[in-house]
């Protein structure tokens, strides 16, 4: 079974659009997403344009603030502080990567946890690991939705996560633990990675190694989520050898068209959730 990320993301965006319409009727205002873009990296520019387009389509108030690569760290931090106090802004996102002279950690920690739609602020990371309400990083949240579409009940499933990043591997583990999975986090230094994968009912590959996971690495009826995006001479490929694995797995995401569309759809939903939590606090 092919897990169609584009189709599932479109469903999520439709639900978000309806919810925004209902919130507008209730509160007489709409959630607002502000993205800060520093420099002129083509990949970042494309990604930010896609975010803006999707935000406008669902009815969010969208703003992009652009700075040259030469912008000072102080200017970025001051702008973030200003947006923290702006009641028309529900979510703040600073597009990564940032130029080397700007401290990424400092920028992330300056964003109000209540407006942190990326889920990177230490307070949101802590809340997620403690099982409390928090903004959840968009990519693992997207993966979670895709897995649940295939298998709503994950009780007792063995999940193998390949990759230990703060962006995906660690929050993915927290989401699956909450669903009563038995979770193993592996990575590029794991001994006998193939053996670990062969035990998994769910495999989430996000390690940045083209076609790492082969057909004989997985067991029949497993759910395989491929987060990898690797540029090769033959085009974009994932961390999973799709041709081999798709013949064995119960369900698998393609690259592209799998996890990618879900990331932006979850960002929109996170913005709405931040908006709702801001009203819960004032009531």
N, C-alpha and C positions, 0 to 999 in steps of 0.2 A: 504494500500500500504506500502510495506517495502522499506525504503530508504537505498539502498545498498551503504554504505560508501566505501567499498573496490572497487567497480566498479567505482564510481565517482572519488575516489582518483587516480585510475589507469588512468582514462581519463585526469585528471589534470597533472599527471606526464608525460604522453605522450606529452601533449601540452608544458610542461616545457622543456622536452628533445629536442623537435623541436626548441623551441625558443633559447635554449643554442647553438644548432648547427648553427643557423642563426647569433647569436652574435659572435660566434667563427670566422665565415667567415668575418664578418664585422670589428671586432676589433682585430682579431688575438690573442685573449686570452679568457679564460673562467672564469666565476665567481668561487670564492673560498670560501668555508665554513670552518671555524675553530671552533672546539668545545673544551672547557676546561672542563675536568672531574676531580673532586677532590674526593678522597676516593674510597671506594670499595662497595658502596651500590648496591646490585644485580639489583634492578629495574632501577637505573640510568645507569648501565653498559649495560643492555639489550636495553634500549631506545637509548643510544648513538650508539650502534652497528647497530641498525635499521636505525638510521639517516645516518650513514656512508654508509651503503649498498645502501640505496635509493639515496643518493647523487651521488655515483659512477655510479649507473644505468642510471641516467639522464645526466651524463657527467660533473658534477661539480667537481672541484678540492676539495678534502676532506682531512682534517687533524684533528686528535684528539690529544690533548696535555693532558697527564695524570699526576696528582700529588698525592702523598700520603695524607692521612687525616691530617698529621702533618704539611703540607705546611703553610707558614706564609701568612698573608693577604697581606703584602708588596710584596711578590713574585708574587702573583696572579695579583695585581694591576699593577706591573711593566710589566708583560707579556701582559696584556690587552693594556697598553699604547704602547708597542712594536707592537702589532697587528694592533692597530689604524693607525700606520704609514706605515704599510706594504701594498704596492699597489697590491699585489697578493691575498690579503684577502678582499673579498667583504662583508662577514658576520661573526660576532663573536657571539658565544653563550656560556654562562657559565652555565653548567648543574646544576640545583637546585634539591634538597636542598644542601646547603653548610654546612660545619662543623660550630658549634656554635661560634668559635673564629674568623670567617671571617664575616665581615659586608656585608650582601647581598645588602643593599641599596647602599653602597659605591661602590661595584663592578659594579652594574648595571649602576650607574651614571658615572663610568669611561669609559664604552664602548661608543665609538663614536655613536651619534644618527644615523649617516649615515650608520653604520655597525651593528646596533641593530636589528638583524633578529627576535628576540623575541617580539619586540615592547614594552619593559618594561621601556625604558628610559623616564624620565619625559617629555622631549621635544616631543617624539613621542606620549605619552599619551595626552599631551596638543594639539598637532596638530590634533589627531583623534577627540578629543572632539570639536575642532574648525572647523572641516570639511576640514582641509588642508591635503596635501599629507603626509603620514607617514607609518612606518612599523606598521602592525596591529598584535596583539598577535594571534598565529597560531590556537589555539582552537576555539575562537569565529569566526575567519575568516573561518575556516572549517565549523562551524555550519551555517554561513551565506550562503556559497556556497550550502549546502544541502537544506536549506530552499528555495533558489532561483531556485533550480532544480525542486522543487514541484510547487512553485508559483512564477513566474517571476515578477508579479506586486503586490507589498505589500502595495500600497497606502491605507491608512485608516485602515489597519488591526490592531487589538488589540493584542499586544505581552506581555505575562507574562514571566518574567525571574525570576527563583527561584535560588537565590544565588547572592551575591553582591561583589564577589571577584574582585581584580584587574586583575586576570588572565583571567576571563571569564565574570562574570556578568556585570561589568561596561563597558568594551569595546563592549560587545554584545549589550548593550542598545544603545551605540553611533551608531553602524552599522545599527540598525533597525530604529533609529530616522532619519538617513540619507535617509532611504527608505520610509519615511513618515508614519511610524507606530506610533500608540499611545502605549507608552511603560510604563509598570509598573514593577518596580524592587521589588521583594518580597524576603523573607529569612526565616530562621528558627524561627525568633521571630515575624513574621507577624501574626496578629490576623485574624482568619478565612481564612487561606490560600486556603482551598478548594473553598470557594466562589470566591476568586480572580481568581483562575484557571478556573473556570467554565465560565468565561467571555472571555477567551483567544482564538483568532483564531490561535495563535502561542504560544507554551509553550516550553521554554528552561529550562530544569531542571539540575542544577549544584550545588547542596547543600551538597552532600555526605551523603544522608540518604537512605538506601536501600528500594526500592519499595515504596517510599513515595507517589507518584502520582498514585491514583487509578482510575479505570474505571469511577466511578461516579464523578470524579473531573473535567472531561473534557467534552466539548460539541462536538457534531457530526461535522465531517469535519474539525476538528482542525489538525494542523501540530505539532507533538511532537518530540522534539530533546532531547535525553537523553545523557547528558555529564557525568553522574555519573559512577564511577567504584568502586564497593564495594565488598570486599572479604567476602563471607559468607560460612557457612558449606555446602551449596549447590552450591558452585562455585561463579563465578563473576556475579554480577547483577548490574543493573543501579539504578538510582533514581526513575525510572518509573516502575510500575507493568506491564511489557510488555504483559503478557497473557491477562489481563483485558483491558488495554488501546488499544491494537492493534485491538480489536473488534469494537471500536468506532471511533478512529481517522481516518482522511483521509489518513495520512501518519505518519510513526514513524520510528525512528532509532533503530536498535538492539544494545545490549551490550553483547559481543564485536562485532566489525565489522561495527560500525556506524561512530561516530565522530573520534575515534582513528586514523584510516588510513588517515583521512583528515588533522590531525594536522601535520604530517610529510610532506605530499604533499604541504601544505601551507608554511611550513618552507623552502622548496626548492624554491618555487615561490618567497618568500620574499627575498631570497638570490639573485635571478636573478634581482628582482626589485631594490635592493641596488646597484648591479653592474651597472644597467642602469642609475640610478640616479647619480652615480659617474662620468659617462661620460657626462651626461647632464650638470653637474657643470663645467666641464673643456672646454665645447664647447661655 
